[in-house]
Every structure is written in C-alpha cells, then in structure tokens.
Amino acid sequence: MSILDISSIETEFCKNFEYLFTDIDDTITTEGMMPASTLQDILQLSKSGIKVVLVTGRPAGWCDYFARMWPVAGIIGENGAFYFTYSRTNKKMKRVYLQTDKERNAGRAGLDKISKRVLSEVPGCGISADQPFRIADLAIDFCEDVPPLGDEEIEKICRIIEEEGAVYKISSIHINCWYGDYDKLICFDRFLMDFTGNHLGNMQDKIIYIGDSPNDEPMFKELKYSAAVNNIVNFLDRMEYYPVYKSEKDSGDGFKEIVDVILTKRGY
C-alpha cells in the first residue's frame, strides 16, 4: 500500500473540513520537546475555523493541563480511556470516562501484575515516569527514559500483556496496556457524537487525523482522511493499516509541513 505525499491532499477537503485530530508524542513534538511552531500551528488552525483535538496515550494529569492551557477543542487521553474539554467561558472542565471507577479499579490488580512481570522478565524496560498521573492504564517505557529496547524485547513485553489478558498498543516511546474494550477510535467516536450529534461514519469528509506510530492504526484504518509525519516509516513493518498521506519531514517539523499545506489550500 502506497502513502501519498501530503501535498496531494484535495483542496476541496482542506477548504471544508472542521476537525483536526492529532497524536502528541513524536507527531507534534520533536525529541520530547514541543516546538514553538506547534503552538503557532494550532493557533492558526483555530483561527481558520478548524477545531483541534489532541489524541494521546499520555496520562490524565497531562491531559488536564493540555485541555486548560492549549488552544484546543479537547483531548482524548490514555489511548481512549477518556476525553477532557475545558470551557474558558464557564471556567469548567468536562471529563468523560469510557469506564466506571469500579471497572478501572477491577483492572488495576492485573496491571500491577503485568508491571511486576515485565520488570522482572524484560531487563532494560521501565515503567513510564508519568505513571503516577494515570487513571486507567499502564505505560511501559521502552525508549523514552531508558536505553532503546530491541524488537525482541518489545515483542516479549507484548506477549506478557497478552498472557495476562490485557489490551495493548505500541507508541513511539511506550507500550500502553489496559483492561477494557475501548481504544482511541471508540473514544474519538464518542467525542464526535457528544459534540456534533453524529458518529464518525457521518463525519468522514469533516475530519483528518495525524499520527506517527502503530497505536494510530485504528484511525488510519477507519478514516477517509489521515496523515502521518515521516517518522512513521520506522514502524511500517509492524503495521497493517497505513495513513493516506505523509509529510517529508519528521515529528514537529512534519506536523508544521502538514498544517502549512492545509492552511495554504484552505486559503488562509
């Protein structure tokens, strides 16, 4: 399956779509830092009438910050465990969870067991430094704050998670796992239904998603319009579903490239 250059995206779509959903790590960041251009990109998108929604595996604590402090319409966090939106008019945070407290607590013992197993059985991995700020999942670090693990070690972690009956997704830095039948796409659809009254299937010409790694596959599979920054090439051999478009540049620079194309074709 070939991936098209982002410059070929249809002008008509760029003029009329309403929502841009984007991953965070290694999509709008570069080497773990948020470039100044990213904030400017999101501001420009907002001014042009496009609502930006962040979609991430990062924890609830971080998501609260992004929802409050960034010019975004909302944020989907912990790989679809919840979405947060913040009303600057009413000074109120809206938090919608896809599981009850009881369901999340029931999965905690299993996640604790997975944590102990991977630390014992896979030397070199770690538990993400942001784990204390999570409410629904376990993030296993394979290259953010630890030396990068090889494919064999990553596969071993995934096998342990499967043996313990949990769901997992691989990002560019973590393996996130949880108990439950949700993912980014399911929460994505819930967000759209709550804010537009329409399911994803009725919004295909109004949305684009931007990502960078295997945990973005649900969106690449289901959305008519999707894009990735160039560093997606590091993961294509692990993926079945690819984005429609791709930037030439990596990470934050690639995000800027995609936004620049969209805004130019939008006439903004």
C-alpha positions in Angstrom: 0.0 0.0 0.0 1.5 3.3 -1.0 1.3 6.5 1.0 0.7 9.8 -0.8 2.7 13.0 -0.2 0.7 15.4 1.9 1.0 18.0 -1.0 -1.5 15.9 -2.9 -4.4 16.3 -0.4 -7.5 17.6 -2.1 -8.0 21.4 -1.9 -11.8 20.9 -1.6 -11.3 18.9 1.6 -8.9 21.4 3.0 -11.4 24.2 2.5 -14.3 22.5 4.2 -13.2 20.1 6.9 -13.9 21.1 10.6 -11.8 18.8 12.9 -8.1 18.0 13.1 -7.3 15.2 15.5 -3.6 14.7 16.2 -1.3 12.5 18.3 1.2 14.3 20.5 4.5 12.4 21.1 6.8 12.5 18.0 3.9 13.9 16.0 3.7 17.5 17.3 6.8 17.2 19.4 10.5 16.7 18.4 12.8 14.7 20.6 10.5 15.0 23.5 10.1 18.8 23.3 7.2 20.9 22.0 8.5 23.3 19.3 7.2 26.9 19.4 5.9 26.3 15.9 3.4 23.7 17.1 1.6 26.2 19.3 1.6 28.6 16.4 0.2 25.9 14.1 -2.6 25.1 16.4 -3.5 28.8 16.9 -3.5 29.3 13.1 -5.7 26.2 12.6 -8.1 27.5 15.2 -8.3 31.0 13.6 -9.1 29.3 10.3 -12.1 27.6 11.8 -10.6 24.2 12.4 -11.1 22.6 15.8 -8.0 20.8 17.0 -8.4 17.8 19.3 -5.3 16.1 20.8 -5.3 12.2 20.9 -2.7 10.6 23.1 -1.5 7.8 25.3 -0.4 10.3 27.8 -1.9 10.4 31.3 -4.9 12.1 32.8 -2.7 14.6 34.7 -1.0 15.8 31.5 -4.4 15.9 29.7 -5.9 18.2 32.3 -3.0 20.6 31.6 -3.3 20.5 27.8 -7.1 20.9 27.9 -6.8 24.0 30.1 -3.7 25.7 28.7 -3.6 24.9 25.0 -6.0 26.4 22.3 -7.6 23.0 21.6 -11.2 21.9 21.5 -10.4 18.8 23.6 -8.1 15.9 24.3 -8.5 12.2 24.2 -6.2 10.5 26.7 -4.7 7.2 27.8 -5.4 5.7 24.4 -9.2 6.4 24.6 -9.9 5.9 28.3 -11.5 9.4 28.5 -11.8 12.8 26.9 -11.5 16.2 28.6 -12.7 19.6 27.4 -12.3 22.9 29.1 -14.7 25.8 28.7 -12.8 29.1 29.0 -16.1 30.9 29.2 -17.5 29.0 32.1 -14.2 28.0 33.6 -15.3 24.4 33.8 -13.6 21.1 32.9 -15.7 18.4 31.4 -14.3 14.9 32.0 -16.0 11.9 30.2 -14.7 8.4 31.0 -15.5 5.3 29.0 -15.3 3.0 32.1 -16.7 3.4 35.6 -14.5 3.7 38.6 -15.4 0.2 39.5 -14.3 -1.1 36.1 -11.0 0.7 36.3 -10.3 -0.5 39.8 -11.0 -4.0 38.8 -8.3 -3.9 36.2 -5.7 -2.4 38.5 -4.6 -5.6 40.1 -4.0 -7.1 36.6 -1.9 -4.1 35.6 0.1 -4.3 38.8 0.9 -8.0 37.9 1.9 -7.0 34.4 4.2 -4.3 35.8 5.9 -6.8 38.1 6.3 -9.3 35.3 7.8 -7.0 32.7 10.3 -5.5 35.1 11.4 -9.0 36.2 11.3 -10.7 32.8 12.5 -8.0 30.4 15.7 -6.4 31.6 16.1 -2.8 30.5 12.5 -1.8 30.3 10.9 0.6 32.8 7.5 1.9 34.0 6.9 5.3 32.5 7.8 8.2 34.7 4.3 9.6 34.1 2.6 6.5 35.5 1.6 8.3 38.8 -0.6 10.6 36.8 -2.6 7.8 35.0 -6.0 6.5 36.0 -6.7 3.7 33.6 -3.7 2.2 32.0 -0.1 1.0 32.5 2.7 2.6 30.3 5.8 0.5 29.8 8.8 2.6 28.7 11.0 1.1 26.0 12.9 4.2 24.9 11.8 7.5 26.5 13.8 7.4 29.7 15.5 4.1 29.2 18.0 3.0 26.5 16.1 1.8 23.5 15.0 -1.8 23.6 15.2 -4.1 20.5 12.3 -5.6 18.7 12.7 -9.0 20.6 12.3 -7.3 24.0 9.3 -5.3 22.8 7.7 -8.4 21.5 8.3 -10.2 24.8 6.6 -7.4 26.7 3.6 -7.7 24.3 3.4 -11.4 24.9 3.4 -10.9 28.7 0.5 -8.5 28.3 -1.4 -10.9 26.1 -0.8 -13.7 28.6 -2.4 -11.6 31.3 -5.5 -10.9 29.2 -4.9 -7.1 28.7 -5.2 -5.0 25.6 -2.1 -3.1 24.4 -0.9 -0.6 21.8 2.6 0.4 20.9 3.5 4.1 20.6 6.8 5.6 19.6 8.0 5.5 23.2 5.7 3.3 25.3 3.7 0.1 25.3 0.4 1.1 26.8 -1.9 -1.6 28.2 -5.3 -1.8 29.9 -8.4 -3.9 30.6 -11.4 -2.9 28.6 -12.9 -2.8 25.1 -12.1 0.8 24.2 -9.4 2.4 22.2 -8.6 5.8 20.6 -11.1 5.3 17.8 -14.0 4.4 20.1 -13.4 7.5 22.3 -12.9 9.5 19.1 -16.4 8.5 18.0 -17.9 9.2 21.5 -16.3 12.7 21.4 -17.9 13.4 18.0 -21.3 12.1 19.0 -21.3 14.3 22.1 -20.2 17.4 20.3 -21.8 17.1 16.9 -24.6 14.6 17.3 -23.0 12.5 14.6 -21.0 9.3 14.6 -17.7 9.1 12.8 -19.3 7.4 9.8 -21.2 10.5 9.0 -18.3 12.9 9.5 -15.7 11.4 7.2 -15.4 14.5 5.0 -15.1 16.8 8.0 -12.1 15.2 9.8 -8.4 14.5 9.4 -6.2 12.6 11.8 -2.4 12.9 12.1 -0.2 10.3 13.8 3.2 8.6 13.8 3.1 5.1 15.2 1.2 1.7 15.5 -1.2 3.0 18.1 -2.7 5.3 15.5 -3.7 2.3 13.3 -7.4 2.3 14.4 -7.7 5.8 12.9 -5.6 5.0 9.8 -7.9 2.1 9.2 -11.3 3.8 9.6 -10.8 7.4 8.5 -11.1 8.6 4.9 -8.5 11.3 5.5 -5.4 10.6 7.6 -1.8 11.7 7.6 1.4 10.9 9.4 4.7 12.6 10.0 7.6 11.0 8.2 8.9 9.1 11.2 6.0 6.7 10.6 8.4 4.8 8.3 10.2 3.4 11.3 7.0 1.4 12.2 5.5 0.4 8.8 6.8 -3.1 9.0 4.8 -3.6 12.2 1.6 -2.1 10.8 -1.2 -3.4 8.6 -3.1 -0.1 8.1 -1.3 3.0 6.8 -2.2 6.7 6.7 -3.4 8.1 3.4 -0.8 10.9 3.3 2.7 11.5 4.8 5.0 14.5 5.3 8.5 14.6 4.1 9.8 15.8 7.4 9.8 14.1 10.8 8.0 14.9 14.1 7.2 18.5 14.8 8.6 19.7 11.5 6.4 17.2 9.7 3.4 18.5 11.6 4.2 22.0 10.5 4.6 20.8 6.9 1.1 19.2 7.0 -0.5 22.2 8.6 1.1 24.6 6.1 -0.3 22.6 3.2 -3.7 22.5 4.7 -3.8 26.2 5.5 -2.5 27.2 2.1 -5.1 25.1 0.3 -7.7 26.5 2.7 -6.8 30.0 1.5 -5.7 31.1 4.9 
